[in-house]
Amino acid sequence: MDGVTVIDHPLVQHKLTIMRNKETSTASFRRLLREISTLLCYEVTRNLDLTTIRIETPMEAMDSPVLEGKKLVFASILRAGNGLLEGMLDLVPAARVAHIGLYRDHETLQPVEYYFKAPEDLENRLVIVVDPMLATANSAIAAIEKLKERGAKNIRFLCLLAAPEGIERFRTAHPDVPVFTASIDRHLNDKGYIVPGLGDAGDRMYGTK
């Protein structure tokens, strides 16, 4: 699909299989999500801009690469996005963090916003929005609209699983935002869940129903 990158690294796919298994415990699911998010973060940041600085190694002076520009922003769509956020911060601890509180109305499947907090000067930063599932895409679309209203221009969306219907809606609404995912699953069911999927990521992460 245009604008979509499937991260098919063997470790990512192995961990995802264990997470899909309904017998996997809450503790194991949470741990695996943190591990897989580090691998996904590696891929979504693969082409960051670099510059060089002059340093002294124990042997000699050299020009060596470092990240260029302002620090990244990881924008977590609450609550399940925090499961990806933690592993990504392990890899990029200096990143700034935005929190976007949205929940899905189970009758309408539409997002309802209850919280938004983000760093300043988003227009000068790469913003990576994280949510484990891109299902109906309603929450992701709303979250990115909010970030764009605050000035964000360079945005990427990272998820664990995506449905074809969600990708189509998301890319129609935000064709300038590339999507990175570990899997494009078969379809959505009549309740808006990804099939075969892995259930509700937030419930499996926190042991709730």
C-alpha positions in Angstrom: 0.0 0.0 0.0 1.2 3.5 -0.9 2.6 5.3 2.1 2.6 2.2 4.4 5.7 0.4 5.6 5.3 -3.1 7.0 8.1 -3.9 9.4 8.7 -7.6 8.8 11.8 -8.1 10.8 11.9 -11.8 12.1 12.1 -10.7 15.8 9.1 -8.3 15.3 7.0 -11.1 13.7 8.0 -13.7 16.4 7.1 -11.4 19.3 3.8 -10.4 17.6 2.8 -14.0 17.2 3.2 -14.5 21.0 1.2 -11.4 21.7 -1.6 -12.5 19.4 -2.0 -15.8 21.4 -4.9 -15.5 23.8 -3.1 -17.6 26.4 -0.3 -15.0 26.7 -0.5 -13.5 30.2 -0.9 -9.8 31.0 2.6 -9.5 32.3 4.1 -11.2 29.2 1.9 -9.1 26.8 3.1 -5.9 28.5 6.8 -7.0 28.4 6.5 -8.1 24.7 4.9 -4.8 23.7 7.7 -2.9 25.3 10.3 -5.1 23.5 8.6 -4.9 20.1 8.1 -1.1 20.4 11.9 -0.7 20.6 12.3 -2.7 17.4 9.5 -0.7 15.7 11.1 2.6 16.8 14.4 1.6 15.2 12.6 1.3 11.9 10.4 4.4 12.1 13.5 6.5 12.9 15.7 4.9 10.2 16.1 8.0 8.0 16.5 10.7 10.5 18.7 13.6 9.4 22.3 13.6 10.7 24.9 16.2 11.1 28.5 15.9 12.4 30.3 17.3 15.4 34.0 17.3 16.3 34.9 15.0 19.2 38.0 13.5 20.7 38.2 9.7 20.9 40.9 8.2 23.1 43.0 7.9 19.9 42.4 11.1 17.9 40.0 13.9 16.9 37.3 13.1 14.4 34.1 14.4 12.9 31.3 12.0 14.0 27.5 11.9 13.2 24.8 13.0 15.6 21.1 13.7 15.1 20.3 17.0 13.6 17.5 19.4 14.6 15.3 19.6 17.6 14.5 16.6 19.7 11.8 14.1 18.5 8.3 14.1 19.9 6.5 10.8 20.7 2.8 11.4 20.8 0.9 8.6 22.6 -2.8 8.1 22.0 -4.0 7.1 25.5 -4.2 4.6 27.0 -2.8 1.8 24.9 -0.3 4.1 23.1 1.7 4.2 26.4 2.6 0.5 25.9 4.6 1.5 22.7 5.8 4.8 24.3 7.8 3.1 27.1 10.0 1.0 24.8 10.5 3.9 22.4 11.8 6.1 25.3 14.2 3.3 26.2 15.7 3.8 22.7 15.4 7.6 22.6 15.3 8.8 26.2 15.7 12.5 25.3 12.5 12.6 23.2 9.7 14.9 24.2 6.3 13.3 24.9 2.8 14.4 23.9 -0.3 12.7 25.4 -3.6 12.6 23.5 -6.5 11.3 25.4 -9.1 9.7 23.2 -11.6 6.9 23.7 -13.8 5.2 21.2 -17.6 5.4 21.8 -18.7 1.8 21.5 -22.0 2.8 19.9 -20.8 5.2 17.2 -17.1 4.1 17.1 -16.2 7.8 17.0 -13.4 9.2 19.1 -14.1 11.3 22.1 -11.3 13.6 23.3 -10.7 14.1 27.0 -7.0 15.2 27.3 -4.3 16.9 25.2 -0.9 18.0 26.3 2.1 18.5 23.9 5.5 20.2 23.8 5.8 23.7 22.2 7.1 24.4 18.7 5.8 21.2 17.2 6.3 22.7 13.7 10.1 22.3 14.1 10.0 18.7 15.3 9.4 15.2 13.9 6.3 13.9 15.7 5.8 10.1 15.8 2.3 9.2 16.8 1.9 5.8 18.5 -1.1 3.6 19.0 -1.0 -0.2 18.9 -4.0 -0.6 16.6 -5.1 1.2 13.4 -8.6 -0.2 13.2 -11.4 2.2 12.2 -8.7 4.9 12.2 -11.0 7.4 13.8 -8.8 8.0 16.8 -5.6 8.3 14.8 -7.2 10.7 12.4 -8.5 12.9 15.2 -5.2 12.8 17.1 -3.2 14.0 14.0 -5.8 16.7 13.2 -5.2 18.0 16.8 -1.4 17.9 16.3 -1.6 19.7 13.0 -3.8 22.4 14.6 -0.9 22.9 17.1 1.5 23.4 14.2 3.0 19.9 13.6 4.1 19.4 10.0 6.4 16.4 10.0 4.4 13.5 11.3 4.6 9.7 11.2 2.2 7.1 12.5 3.4 3.9 14.2 1.2 1.0 15.1 1.4 -2.7 15.8 -1.5 -3.9 13.7 -3.5 -2.2 11.0 -6.7 -3.1 9.1 -7.0 -2.3 5.4 -10.2 -0.3 6.0 -8.3 1.8 8.6 -5.4 2.4 6.4 -7.6 3.6 3.5 -9.5 6.0 5.8 -6.3 7.3 7.4 -4.4 7.8 4.1 -7.5 9.6 2.7 -7.6 12.0 5.7 -3.8 12.4 6.1 -2.0 11.5 2.8 1.1 13.4 4.0 1.5 11.1 7.1 3.3 7.8 6.4 2.2 4.7 8.3 4.5 2.1 9.9 3.1 -1.2 11.1 4.1 -4.7 12.0 1.2 -6.3 10.2 -1.8 -5.5 7.9 -4.5 -7.9 9.1 -7.5 -9.2 7.1 -10.4 -6.9 8.0 -12.5 -5.3 10.7 -15.5 -7.1 12.3 -18.9 -5.5 12.9 -17.7 -4.2 16.3 -14.7 -2.4 14.8 -12.0 -4.9 16.0 -9.2 -6.1 13.8 -9.4 -9.7 12.7 -7.4 -11.9 13.4 -5.9 -9.2 15.5 -5.0 -9.7 19.2 -8.1 -8.3 21.0 -8.1 -5.0 22.8 -4.5 -3.9 23.3 -5.3 -1.7 26.3 -7.3 -4.5 28.1 -4.6 -7.0 27.4 -1.9 -4.7 28.6 -3.6 -3.7 31.9 -5.7 -6.7 32.6 -9.0 -4.9 32.3 -12.2 -5.8 30.4 
